[in-house]
Amino acid sequence: MLWLILGLLLGVVGYWLVTWTRARGIRVTWYEYLIEIAALILALVAIQNFVASLAELEPQAAWILLALFGVPALILACVAGFMIWRRQKSANLIAKV
């Protein structure tokens, strides 16, 4: 049931994000999408390992695996977000000149 809810949530959020960026005129390149997909995969692996390790009564392993896969997922997501933000900021500066 967890994966069904996560799948539905990811689909809705992904659709909303693409629609929102297009409506605002924010350009996202293919490699930024690729970085975000890699971050998403790492986050899903982190969630799966966390839930499975807790189900097997291994809380220490659960938290270690969450950190091992979750931190790189957050870093990749922040890198892609920063790249998009920086390009949008420079485009706004050029448009004002």
Buried (B, 14 or more C-beta within 10 A) or exposed (E): EEEEEBEEEEEEEEEEEEEEBEEEEEEBEEEBEEBBEBBBEBBBBBBBBBBEBBEEEEEEBBBBBBEBBBEBBEEBBEBBBEBBEEBBEEEEEEEEE
